Amino acid sequence: MPLSVDDRLEILDLMHRYNHCADGDDGEGFADTFAEGGLFEGSMRTARTREELVQAGASGGGLWKHWLSSPIIEGDGDHATARVYLVRTGRAEDGSVELIASGTYHDTLARIDGEWKFTHRKVHPDQ
């Protein structure tokens, strides 16, 4: 069965919760966006265990913001994949906002106990 509109909205919500947790130093909330044994492959670190995910999600220091656009979500039943553009901004020493990084997230997701979770999230940075 193809993904429903509700599934797509729940997956978008998951992506946005991930951003807010990463940007707000909420390591527990960040880890909660992943399935047990889920893998995060970032441009600066890889995390698989709950402890590693909590640390990865609590490392932003409120210094940057993640922005997503142009999501492509595909799947059926309880499994999905997604690609979404990423821009990360941050504060420069003079207080201005600057582009820190850009790229694409490639996601694999699963519905677990009625909730969508990342099973694998990999950052593909722009060169």
ROMI-390232 format. One record per residue: residue number from 1; residue in three letters; x, y, z of N, C-alpha, C in turn. Coordinates in nm, 4 decimals, m for minus. Example, Ala and Ser with C-alpha at 12.3 -4.5 7.8 and 13.67 -1.06 7.14 Angstrom:
2
    n  res       nxx       nyy       nzz      caxx      cayy      cazz       cxx       cyy       czz
    1  ala    1.3190   m0.5690    0.7800    1.2300   m0.4500    0.7800    1.3200   m0.3300    0.7800
    2  ser    1.2850   m0.2250    0.7080    1.3670   m0.1060    0.7140    1.2900    0.0030    0.7870
This chain:
127
    n  res       nxx       nyy       nzz      caxx      cayy      cazz       cxx       cyy       czz
    1  met    0.0840   m0.1173    0.0000    0.0000    0.0000    0.0000    0.0892    0.1246    0.0000
    2  pro    0.0664    0.2169   m0.0917    0.1480    0.3393   m0.0977    0.1346    0.4222    0.0296
    3  leu    0.2329    0.5083    0.0524    0.2269    0.5972    0.1680    0.1067    0.6899    0.1572
    4  ser    0.0408    0.7106    0.2686   m0.0729    0.8015    0.2726   m0.0231    0.9448    0.2936
    5  val   m0.1127    1.0394    0.2778   m0.0798    1.1791    0.3076   m0.0392    1.1908    0.4541
    6  asp   m0.1093    1.1216    0.5431   m0.0736    1.1252    0.6848    0.0678    1.0716    0.7083
    7  asp    0.1046    0.9625    0.6391    0.2408    0.9096    0.6515    0.3428    1.0153    0.6111
    8  arg    0.3185    1.0794    0.4986    0.4115    1.1818    0.4492    0.4231    1.2982    0.5482
    9  leu    0.3114    1.3408    0.6039    0.3143    1.4492    0.7023    0.3887    1.4070    0.8285
   10  glu    0.3695    1.2835    0.8715    0.4404    1.2334    0.9900    0.5901    1.2254    0.9645
   11  ile    0.6302    1.1871    0.8449    0.7733    1.1814    0.8112    0.8304    1.3224    0.8062
   12  leu    0.7590    1.4171    0.7486    0.8047    1.5571    0.7486    0.8169    1.6094    0.8918
   13  asp    0.7209    1.5758    0.9761    0.7268    1.6164    1.1166    0.8503    1.5575    1.1841
   14  leu    0.8817    1.4317    1.1558    1.0013    1.3683    1.2110    1.1267    1.4460    1.1695
   15  met    1.1354    1.4828    1.0427    1.2505    1.5598    0.9948    1.2625    1.6932    1.0678
   16  his    1.1490    1.7576    1.0899    1.1516    1.8881    1.1569    1.1839    1.8746    1.3052
   17  arg    1.1331    1.7691    1.3705    1.1693    1.7450    1.5110    1.3184    1.7199    1.5240
   18  tyr    1.3743    1.6420    1.4314    1.5186    1.6177    1.4283    1.5942    1.7509    1.4270
   19  asn    1.5537    1.8432    1.3366    1.6207    1.9728    1.3267    1.6128    2.0507    1.4572
   20  his    1.4931    2.0594    1.5131    1.4756    2.1362    1.6361    1.5567    2.0770    1.7506
   21  cys    1.5622    1.9456    1.7585    1.6410    1.8810    1.8637    1.7909    1.9058    1.8420
   22  ala    1.8373    1.8889    1.7188    1.9796    1.9111    1.6895    2.0190    2.0558    1.7168
   23  asp    1.9340    2.1491    1.6791    1.9657    2.2906    1.6960    1.9462    2.3383    1.8393
   24  gly    1.8668    2.2656    1.9164    1.8377    2.3061    2.0538    1.9117    2.2262    2.1586
   25  asp    2.0112    2.1497    2.1181    2.0906    2.0680    2.2107    2.0067    1.9668    2.2877
   26  asp    1.9018    1.9155    2.2256    1.8157    1.8145    2.2879    1.8607    1.6772    2.2395
   27  gly    1.9659    1.6258    2.3010    2.0223    1.4982    2.2600    1.9250    1.3824    2.2743
   28  glu    1.8461    1.3821    2.3820    1.7486    1.2750    2.4023    1.6429    1.2782    2.2921
   29  gly    1.5921    1.3969    2.2626    1.4922    1.4099    2.1564    1.5485    1.3716    2.0214
   30  phe    1.6736    1.4107    1.9955    1.7425    1.3744    1.8715    1.7491    1.2223    1.8597
   31  ala    1.7940    1.1555    1.9655    1.8044    1.0095    1.9638    1.6675    0.9447    1.9446
   32  asp    1.5624    1.0073    1.9964    1.4266    0.9529    1.9832    1.3765    0.9532    1.8396
   33  thr    1.4394    1.0296    1.7502    1.3968    1.0294    1.6099    1.4487    0.9069    1.5356
   34  phe    1.5368    0.8301    1.5999    1.5957    0.7111    1.5385    1.5385    0.5838    1.5988
   35  ala    1.5258    0.4821    1.5158    1.4887    0.3487    1.5625    1.6043    0.2922    1.6448
   36  glu    1.5731    0.1966    1.7289    1.6790    0.1281    1.8021    1.7743    0.0652    1.7010
   37  gly    1.9027    0.0920    1.7168    2.0028    0.0424    1.6216    2.0130    0.1266    1.4964
   38  gly    1.9397    0.2391    1.4922    1.9465    0.3279    1.3760    2.0842    0.3905    1.3631
   39  leu    2.1199    0.4261    1.2417    2.2534    0.4789    1.2120    2.2441    0.6208    1.1591
   40  phe    2.3235    0.7112    1.2169    2.3382    0.8474    1.1673    2.4797    0.8614    1.1144
   41  glu    2.4924    0.9010    0.9873    2.6233    0.9265    0.9271    2.6278    1.0733    0.8869
   42  gly    2.6874    1.1541    0.9731    2.6969    1.2966    0.9470    2.8279    1.3328    0.8800
   43  ser    2.8430    1.4601    0.8525    2.9664    1.5066    0.7896    3.0804    1.5129    0.8907
   44  met    3.0465    1.5170    1.0215    3.1501    1.5267    1.1241    3.1560    1.4057    1.2163
   45  arg    3.0528    1.3213    1.2150    3.0516    1.2062    1.3056    2.9516    1.1016    1.2599
   46  thr    2.9708    0.9821    1.3124    2.8787    0.8709    1.2918    2.8297    0.8271    1.4291
   47  ala    2.7027    0.7924    1.4385    2.6464    0.7487    1.5661    2.5476    0.6355    1.5410
   48  arg    2.5556    0.5327    1.6247    2.4618    0.4212    1.6141    2.3965    0.3900    1.7481
   49  thr    2.4724    0.3881    1.8558    2.4127    0.3545    1.9848    2.3317    0.4724    2.0369
   50  arg    2.2422    0.4457    2.1277    2.1614    0.5533    2.1877    2.2529    0.6603    2.2473
   51  glu    2.3551    0.6175    2.3187    2.4481    0.7125    2.3816    2.5166    0.8004    2.2762
   52  glu    2.5611    0.7403    2.1671    2.6253    0.8173    2.0600    2.5274    0.9147    1.9947
   53  leu    2.4020    0.8714    1.9768    2.3013    0.9586    1.9174    2.2693    1.0761    2.0102
   54  val    2.2602    1.0500    2.1411    2.2350    1.1576    2.2376    2.3484    1.2594    2.2305
   55  gln    2.4730    1.2114    2.2266    2.5879    1.3022    2.2174    2.5867    1.3816    2.0874
   56  ala    2.5540    1.3160    1.9770    2.5499    1.3849    1.8475    2.4434    1.4940    1.8481
   57  gly    2.3294    1.4672    1.9111    2.2208    1.5639    1.9139    2.2399    1.6769    2.0119
   58  ala    2.3354    1.6617    2.1021    2.3592    1.7651    2.2036    2.4860    1.8438    2.1752
   59  ser    2.5335    1.8404    2.0515    2.6625    1.9035    2.0215    2.6504    2.0352    1.9460
   60  gly    2.5286    2.0825    1.9227    2.5112    2.2042    1.8427    2.5370    2.3334    1.9172
   61  gly    2.5150    2.3322    2.0467    2.5397    2.4509    2.1256    2.4540    2.5700    2.0882
   62  gly    2.3463    2.5482    2.0114    2.2627    2.6584    1.9688    2.3314    2.7507    1.8704
   63  leu    2.4408    2.7020    1.8108    2.5205    2.7872    1.7228    2.4727    2.7864    1.5789
   64  trp    2.3867    2.6929    1.5429    2.3443    2.6852    1.4037    2.1983    2.6459    1.3922
   65  lys    2.1486    2.6570    1.2709    2.0116    2.6166    1.2391    2.0151    2.5320    1.1125
   66  his    1.9380    2.4235    1.1146    1.9226    2.3372    0.9975    1.7962    2.3790    0.9226
   67  trp    1.8056    2.3873    0.7911    1.6930    2.4234    0.7053    1.6778    2.3152    0.5995
   68  leu    1.5564    2.2670    0.5792    1.5296    2.1607    0.4823    1.4392    2.2115    0.3717
   69  ser    1.4569    2.1544    0.2525    1.3667    2.1874    0.1431    1.3631    2.0737    0.0417
   70  ser    1.2615    2.0775   m0.0427    1.2436    1.9879   m0.1573    1.2478    1.8395   m0.1210
   71  pro    1.1680    1.7971   m0.0221    1.1699    1.6555    0.0138    1.1049    1.5672   m0.0933
   72  ile    1.1672    1.4527   m0.1157    1.1118    1.3468   m0.1996    1.0967    1.2259   m0.1071
   73  ile    0.9729    1.1839   m0.0835    0.9450    1.0730    0.0077    0.8759    0.9637   m0.0715
   74  glu    0.9303    0.8430   m0.0641    0.8731    0.7291   m0.1361    0.8660    0.6096   m0.0423
   75  gly    0.7719    0.5218   m0.0700    0.7641    0.4009    0.0101    0.6257    0.3416    0.0074
   76  asp    0.6102    0.2373    0.0861    0.4792    0.1763    0.1038    0.4789    0.1005    0.2347
   77  gly    0.3599    0.0804    0.2849    0.3470    0.0075    0.4104    0.4208    0.0763    0.5234
   78  asp    0.5122    0.0032    0.5845    0.5845    0.0529    0.7013    0.7289    0.0913    0.6712
   79  his    0.7628    0.1095    0.5444    0.9010    0.1434    0.5065    0.9000    0.2569    0.4055
   80  ala    1.0004    0.3449    0.4183    1.0089    0.4586    0.3270    1.1538    0.5007    0.3098
   81  thr    1.1769    0.5739    0.2026    1.3046    0.6412    0.1806    1.2736    0.7879    0.1539
   82  ala    1.3716    0.8712    0.1803    1.3523    1.0142    0.1558    1.4862    1.0766    0.1195
   83  arg    1.4763    1.1809    0.0386    1.5901    1.2678    0.0086    1.5414    1.4094    0.0313
   84  val    1.6235    1.4892    0.0970    1.5838    1.6271    0.1253    1.7094    1.7145    0.1270
   85  tyr    1.6975    1.8341    0.0687    1.8089    1.9281    0.0690    1.8285    1.9851    0.2094
   86  leu    1.9536    2.0111    0.2427    1.9911    2.0628    0.3737    2.0774    2.1867    0.3569
   87  val    2.0474    2.2903    0.4324    2.1343    2.4069    0.4478    2.1496    2.4285    0.5976
   88  arg    2.2722    2.4497    0.6410    2.2963    2.4790    0.7829    2.3604    2.6163    0.7921
   89  thr    2.2981    2.7034    0.8690    2.3512    2.8370    0.8908    2.4052    2.8467    1.0328
   90  gly    2.4895    2.9451    1.0553    2.5446    2.9662    1.1880    2.5773    3.1127    1.2094
   91  arg    2.6092    3.1456    1.3337    2.6463    3.2825    1.3682    2.7955    3.3017    1.3506
   92  ala    2.8315    3.4063    1.2809    2.9728    3.4437    1.2659    3.0156    3.5230    1.3903
   93  glu    3.1445    3.5421    1.4054    3.1953    3.6153    1.5219    3.1389    3.7563    1.5305
   94  asp    3.1089    3.8173    1.4167    3.0539    3.9533    1.4177    2.9030    3.9553    1.4408
   95  gly    2.8428    3.8372    1.4649    2.7000    3.8286    1.4914    2.6142    3.8071    1.3686
   96  ser    2.6728    3.8152    1.2512    2.5966    3.7915    1.1296    2.5711    3.6420    1.1116
   97  val    2.4823    3.6107    1.0194    2.4505    3.4713    0.9886    2.5234    3.4330    0.8613
   98  glu    2.5853    3.3150    0.8637    2.6582    3.2697    0.7460    2.6225    3.1255    0.7129
   99  leu    2.6444    3.0890    0.5878    2.6249    2.9514    0.5437    2.7395    2.8666    0.5979
  100  ile    2.7039    2.7606    0.6700    2.8038    2.6698    0.7267    2.8214    2.5477    0.6374
  101  ala    2.7102    2.4933    0.5901    2.7163    2.3716    0.5089    2.5892    2.3579    0.4268
  102  ser    2.6002    2.2806    0.3196    2.4823    2.2435    0.2412    2.5029    2.1019    0.1910
  103  gly    2.3929    2.0387    0.1563    2.4011    1.9020    0.1073    2.2633    1.8406    0.0978
  104  thr    2.2613    1.7086    0.1062    2.1374    1.6324    0.0965    2.1380    1.5236    0.2026
  105  tyr    2.0254    1.5072    0.2705    2.0053    1.3912    0.3565    1.9477    1.2800    0.2712
  106  his    1.9988    1.1593    0.2882    1.9395    1.0387    0.2309    1.8930    0.9554    0.3496
  107  asp    1.7629    0.9315    0.3566    1.7029    0.8667    0.4727    1.6374    0.7346    0.4371
  108  thr    1.6475    0.6412    0.5301    1.5694    0.5195    0.5293    1.4884    0.5226    0.6581
  109  leu    1.3590    0.4972    0.6464    1.2693    0.5091    0.7611    1.1830    0.3854    0.7755
  110  ala    1.1354    0.3651    0.8978    1.0423    0.2552    0.9249    0.9383    0.3024    1.0263
  111  arg    0.8170    0.2494    1.0108    0.7137    0.2752    1.1109    0.7305    0.1680    1.2182
  112  ile    0.7566    0.2125    1.3391    0.7797    0.1211    1.4509    0.6817    0.1571    1.5614
  113  asp    0.6009    0.0606    1.6017    0.4979    0.0841    1.7030    0.4141    0.2079    1.6697
  114  gly    0.3824    0.2230    1.5420    0.2958    0.3311    1.4980    0.3639    0.4653    1.4739
  115  glu    0.4958    0.4729    1.4938    0.5678    0.5982    1.4749    0.6780    0.5824    1.3710
  116  trp    0.6924    0.6828    1.2843    0.8012    0.6816    1.1870    0.9311    0.7193    1.2565
  117  lys    1.0374    0.6434    1.2244    1.1708    0.6659    1.2807    1.2737    0.6514    1.1693
  118  phe    1.3852    0.7199    1.1848    1.4978    0.6981    1.0944    1.5642    0.5659    1.1302
  119  thr    1.5888    0.4832    1.0309    1.6732    0.3662    1.0521    1.8138    0.3943    1.0012
  120  his    1.8246    0.4891    0.9084    1.9545    0.5327    0.8570    1.9377    0.6738    0.8020
  121  arg    2.0198    0.7640    0.8491    2.0208    0.9019    0.7970    2.1644    0.9352    0.7638
  122  lys    2.1892    0.9641    0.6355    2.3248    0.9934    0.5898    2.3284    1.1302    0.5234
  123  val    2.4256    1.2091    0.5651    2.4470    1.3410    0.5054    2.5404    1.3259    0.3864
  124  his    2.4986    1.3821    0.2750    2.5839    1.3896    0.1556    2.6163    1.5365    0.1338
  125  pro    2.7320    1.5827    0.1869    2.7652    1.7252    0.1760    2.7926    1.7662    0.0307
  126  asp    2.7551    1.8908    0.0001    2.7950    1.9474   m0.1296    2.9454    1.9719   m0.1251
  127  gln    3.0073    1.9584   m0.2378    3.1527    1.9789   m0.2443    3.1869    2.1232   m0.2661
